[in-house]
Amino acid sequence: KSDSDTYTCDIGDAQSRAKLVVQEMPVLFKKELQSEETKEGKQVKLTCELSKPDTPVKWMKGDTVLYASEKYEFKQHGTVAELIIRDVKSIDA
């Protein structure tokens, strides 16, 4: 998308211009989240894989947006996004 712009070719006094518009491909899930089961007090990691690297991800529990804390850790490596939930309680289900 950042390559979208007007490009020019100059030959002395003559000039030719063209506009390039790059349409972004939609980001899709290559691998969706999988349900997990664990025991209270343990740590669990939820992972999904996206079609485009370093795409911003928003993690939610129900309708609540999650933020990094002692409880929640977010990692992203290229196309893989991870949510780590520490000290899991029954309320985290």
Buried (B, 14 or more C-beta within 10 A) or exposed (E): EEEEEEEEEEEEEEEEEEEEEEEEEEBEEEEEEEEEEEEEEEEBEBBBBBEEEEEEEEBEEEEEEBEEEEBBBBEBEEBBBBBBBBEBEEEBE
